Amino acid sequence: MNLEFGRVTLVILFAIVPIVGFFLGLRAPALRSRIPIFVGVFAGLIPILSMYVPRKFIAGPTGMSPRLDQWLIILAGFALLLGIANVLQNNTRKISRREKGWPFSVVLLIGLFVTGGFGIYGGISGQGIGIAADGTPTPFQYVTNWFFQPLQSTIFSLLAFFMASAAFRAFRARNTEATILLVAAVLIMMGRVPLLELLAVPIPSLQPAAAFASQGLGKLTEWIMQTPNGAAQAGIIIGAALGAASMALRVILGIERGYLGLGKGD
């Protein structure tokens, strides 16, 4: 048999069925929601089955699950184009209506077209988007080095001030929980920097004791990060995993339909 079973099944489920469903949906509007749910059910079941069904056609190197992952990369490319179209539509409408903040939309669109044009030029010319063969930066790399990275550093520096402000509001001993948070935060910050050794610099006789205390404080910091903090993180990760699993089951079973973008009557 020349045609692989897994490949034929994927083509039927994710190519032929959506196309047929699209044309049937033109006459029967109810199919506009049922066909995407049908496709979503199998898109969620195939990766799950590949973990428990050791069959070559589904879990092999060229099986349905690895091939579906490759198709999802193509789908991500179309989703990127859809996102670009959405950005263009929203910002051009804001500019045409002179809404609040429309100059920022102009800057956004200029940056989008400039960086996108330089990237396409690098791909067509063969130079790429990094360093050219002669060692000089390509236009895309130049924009990255002299525009994008400084802007990124500015954003992160602003985030540092927001984090400091949030920490100041959080580190107030208003109740027992806030007091524990405050004490743990102070111990961790003191254990991460040689604060005791710095304070003992003017007094040489206290430097050995300060170094010993600093090492003990560092061990205490590691214990706090690994044991109490690790236990709390494990609980959060388990809760997030259960939430993701429940949402995945709702999507696979067709209960959650918000991703379809249809109205209540569709």
QUICORCOR-V310470 format. One record per backbone hydrogen bond with DSSP energy under -1.0 kcal/mol. NH is the residue of the N-H (numbers start at 0). CO is the residue of the C=O. E is the energy in kcal/mol with one decimal. If there is no record, write none. Layout:
nh={NH	NH}
co={CO	CO}
e={E	E}
This chain:
nh={7	8	9	10	11	12	13	14	15	16	18	19	20	21	22	23	24	26	27	30	31	32	33	34	36	37	38	39	40	41	42	43	44	45	48	49	50	51	52	54	58	59	62	63	64	66	67	68	69	70	71	72	73	74	75	76	77	78	79	80	81	82	83	84	85	86	87	88	89	90	91	92	93	94	95	96	98	101	104	105	106	107	108	109	110	111	112	113	114	115	116	117	118	119	120	121	122	123	124	127	131	134	137	141	142	143	144	145	146	147	148	150	151	152	153	154	155	156	157	158	159	160	161	162	163	164	165	166	167	168	169	170	171	173	178	179	180	181	182	183	184	185	186	187	188	189	190	191	194	197	198	199	200	205	206	209	210	211	212	213	214	215	216	217	218	219	220	221	222	223	224	225	226	228	230	231	232	233	234	235	236	237	238	239	240	241	242	243	244	245	246	247	248	249	250	251	252	254	255	259	260	265}
co={3	4	5	6	7	8	9	10	10	11	14	15	16	17	18	19	20	23	23	27	28	29	29	30	32	33	34	35	36	37	38	39	40	41	44	45	47	48	48	52	54	55	59	56	57	62	63	64	65	66	67	68	69	70	71	72	73	74	75	76	77	78	79	80	81	82	83	84	85	86	87	88	89	90	91	92	93	98	100	101	102	103	104	105	106	107	108	109	110	111	112	113	114	115	116	117	118	119	120	121	135	131	129	137	138	139	140	141	142	142	143	146	147	148	149	150	151	152	153	154	155	156	157	158	159	160	161	162	163	164	165	166	169	171	174	175	176	177	178	179	180	181	182	183	184	185	186	187	192	193	194	195	197	202	203	205	206	207	208	209	210	211	212	213	214	215	216	217	218	219	220	221	222	223	226	227	228	229	230	231	232	233	234	235	236	237	238	239	240	241	242	243	244	245	246	247	248	249	249	256	257	262}
e={-2.2	-2.4	-2.3	-2.3	-2.2	-2.7	-2.8	-1.3	-2.4	-2.4	-1.6	-2.8	-2.9	-2.0	-1.8	-2.4	-2.2	-1.0	-2.7	-1.7	-1.4	-1.1	-1.2	-2.1	-1.4	-2.4	-2.4	-2.7	-2.3	-1.5	-2.2	-1.5	-1.9	-2.2	-3.0	-2.0	-1.1	-1.0	-2.7	-2.4	-3.2	-1.4	-1.8	-1.5	-2.1	-1.7	-2.3	-1.9	-1.6	-2.0	-2.0	-1.1	-1.2	-2.3	-2.3	-1.5	-1.7	-2.3	-2.1	-1.8	-2.2	-2.3	-2.3	-2.4	-2.1	-2.3	-2.5	-2.4	-2.5	-2.3	-2.3	-1.7	-1.8	-2.3	-2.5	-1.9	-2.2	-1.7	-1.0	-1.7	-2.0	-2.4	-2.5	-2.4	-2.5	-2.3	-2.6	-2.6	-2.3	-2.2	-2.5	-2.5	-2.3	-2.5	-2.6	-2.3	-1.8	-2.4	-2.8	-2.3	-3.1	-1.6	-2.2	-2.7	-2.2	-2.1	-2.7	-2.5	-1.7	-2.0	-2.5	-1.9	-2.6	-2.5	-2.1	-2.2	-2.3	-2.2	-2.1	-2.2	-1.6	-1.2	-1.9	-2.7	-2.2	-2.3	-2.5	-2.5	-2.1	-1.8	-2.2	-2.9	-2.0	-2.8	-2.0	-2.3	-2.3	-2.4	-2.6	-2.5	-2.3	-2.3	-2.4	-2.3	-2.5	-2.3	-2.0	-1.3	-2.4	-1.8	-2.2	-1.5	-1.0	-1.5	-1.1	-2.5	-2.5	-2.4	-2.5	-2.3	-2.1	-2.1	-2.4	-2.0	-2.1	-2.1	-2.2	-2.1	-2.1	-2.3	-2.3	-2.3	-2.7	-2.5	-2.4	-2.1	-2.7	-2.3	-2.1	-2.2	-2.8	-2.6	-2.4	-2.6	-2.5	-2.5	-2.3	-2.6	-2.6	-2.6	-2.3	-2.5	-2.4	-2.1	-2.1	-2.8	-2.6	-2.0	-1.7	-1.5	-1.0	-1.0}
